[in-house]
Amino acid sequence: MKKIVFYVMMSLVILTSYQCEEAPSLTNPPANYLTFESGPITVPVELDGTGSYNLKVFSTKIENSARTFSVTIDESSSASAVSYTVPSSVQIASGDSEGILSLSFVDDGISNSGETLILNLVGDDNVSVGSAITINLVRNCPSNLEGNYVYANGNEKAVTIERIGEGPDYVVSGDYFFGTDYPFNINDTCNEITVTGGAIPDNFGIPISGNGTVDTETGTITIFYTVDGFLDNGEMILLKQ
């Protein structure tokens, strides 16, 4: 019995010693590490206008003098150089652990589907850096499709369009083809319509798709609607009442 207790005690001593050796020292300074704030980030750019964002950069060390770190544009970015202004470096002031990279954008070369700008921090032998950050540029266009409509073709039935949330996403109460009202969802990005989902695939597994446009003067919506096995690129014209 004494031998068993002895072996158990020795095992605990060895295990405790190992854990202490593996634990980080509380007296050593923290690693010299630099990183962007958490991403990705979405920045709205006004239609035919501008946008901006103050991107934060954090350091684990505080120095008695100002420090400057280089910033580069990743080659995988889809944004055109004419659409953004990014400083080539970011400065962290003396006695501080945070810097600000002031970014500005213009609606030039930004498509309705959006673009990505990917930034990297540049370190050296003494400074480790975190991952690249992705900035999603989206055109911010006014959208107000809510209301009552009538199909100008097909079964010419009356439908409603209601907004989903606060963005440019909507639900149309039915299409012009089926007698039963199968609601479907659309997105309006700068007057370009994309069918994003609906009741038919949710309930029956039948894929739907489509795209279209909004006439900014009349409010008329034209959608080319596809329901696999039933309707191929059918033109649906919605007249606002």
N, C-alpha and C positions, 0 to 999 in steps of 0.2 A: 504494500500500500504506500509506504514511504517512497519507494522508487517511482511509482506512478505520479505522486504529487511532485517529486523532484523534476521529472521529465516535463510535466505540464508547466511548472514554473519557469524552467529554462526556455521552453518554447515561447512563452509570453515575453521573456526578456529579449530574445533574439528578434521576435517579430516587432516589438516596440522599438528596438534599436534601428532596424531596417526602415521602419516608417519615418523615424526622425531624420535619418540620413536622406531619404527621398524627398522630404518636405522642403519647400522653398524657404530660403533664409528671409527672416523679417527685417534684417538689417541692410540687405542689398537694395540699391535703388531700383525702381521699376524699369522695365524694358523701354528703350527709346523707340516708340511706335507712333506712327502717324496714320490717320484714317479719315475718310469722308464720313459724313453722317449716314444714317441708315437709308438705303434706297430699295428699289428704284423710286424715282420722283417724277411726277407728272406736272408739266408746266403748260398752262393754257396760253396760246398766242392769239391775240385778237385778229379776226378776219381783216386783212389789209392793214393790220396795225402791228403792235409790239407786245412783248412780254418780258418778264425779268424774274430772277430768283437769286437769293443770297444763299449760297451753298456753304455749309459749315464744314470745317476741317478741325479735327481734334488731335492733340498730342498728349502722350502720357507723361511727358517731362515739361517742367517749367524752367526756363533759363533766364539768366540775368541780362541777356541781350536779345534783340529781335532776330528771328530766324526766317529765312525765305526758302520755299520749296517749289520745285518746278511742277507744272501741270501739263499733261500732253493729251491730245485728242486720239482716241483709239481708232485704228483703221477700220474697225467693224462698224463704226457709226454710219447711219444712213443719212443723217442730216447734211445738207449742203453747207459749205463754208459761208455762203452769203446769208444764211439764216441765223447765225449766232456770232456773238463776240465773247470770247473766253480769254481772260488774262493768262499769260504764260507761266505765272507763278502766284503763290499765295503766301502772305506774311503772317507770322504769329508774333505778336508784340512781346517785348520784354515783360517778364512776370506773368505771362498769360499762357493758357493751354489751348486756346481756340483761335482760329483764324476764319475769315470770311472771303469767299471767292464770289465776286459779283458778276453774274451772268446776265446777258441781255440777248433778246431774240427779236426777229422781225419776220413777218409773214411773207417770206420770199423763198420759194423752193420747198415749202412745206405742203405735202399732199393732204387730202382729206382723210386718208388712212393714218396719218401721223408719221413722225420720224423719230429716230433715236440718236441721242448724242451720248457717247460713252467717254468718260474722263478717267485718266490715270494720274496718281501721284508718283513722283520720282524720288526714291530714297538713295542712300549710299551705304557704305560699309558700316556706318554708325547708326543709321536710321532704317528701320523696317517699315514698310507701308502696307496698308490694307488693300482690299480688292478694289477693282474699278467700280465706278458708279454709273448707272444708266439713267439718263434723263429723257423721258418721253415727251416729245413736243406734239401738242394737239391744237388744231385750229379751233378757236372759241367763237362759234357762230351763233347768233340768236336763232332760236327754234320755237315755234308756237303752232303746232299742228292740231291741238285739241279742238274738238267740235263735232258737229253733225255733218255727214257727207252723204251723197247719193252717187252710186255708180252710174256713169254715163253710158255704159255698155254692159253686156252680159245680162244678168237678170235684173239690173237697174234697181237693186234694193237699197234701202237706207241703212247706213251703219254709223257707228261712233268711233272716234279716236280719242283715247285717253292716255295721258302721260304716265310713265312708270318712273317713280322717284322724282328727282329734280333735274335730271339730265335730258338729253335729246332722244330718249327711248320711249316708245309708245306701243300700245296694243290696239289693233284694229279689230272691231267686233266680228267681222266676217269677210269672206272674199266674194267675188261676183259669180263663182262657178257652181258651188254646192248649194243645195237648198237648205241644208243645215248650216247654222252659223258656226264655223270653226275659226275662233280668233287666232290672229297671228301677230307677231311682234316685228316692229321696224325700228331702225335707227336713222335719224336725220342728221347728217354731218354736212353742214354748209350746203344744204339743199340737195344733197345726194342721199338717196334712200337705199338702205340695205335691209332685206328680210333676215331677221336674226333668230326666229323660232316661232313655235305656234302649237296649237292644240292637236293638230293631226299627227306630227311625229311623237308628241308626248303620249297620246292615247293609242295610236295604231302603228307606230313605228314607220310611218311613211315620210320620207325626207321632203322638206320643202326648201325653196331658196328663191331669191329674186333680188332685183335692184330697180332703181328708178330715180325720178327727179321731182322737185317741187318748183312750180312756177311762182316766182316771188311776187308777181304782179296780181295774179288771179287767185293764188292759193290752191290751184288745181294740182293734185298729186297723180302722177303716172307711175305705175308699178308693173314690171314684167315678172309674172308670178309663175313658178314651176312647182307642181306637185307630182312627184314621180309616179308614173303609171296612169295619171289622170289628165294633167294639164302641162303643156310644154311652152314656157315663155309667153304665157297669155297676157295680153295688155289689159290692165285694169285702170280705168280713169275715174278718179274720185273728185267730185265737184263739191266744194264747201258750201254749206247752206247758210 
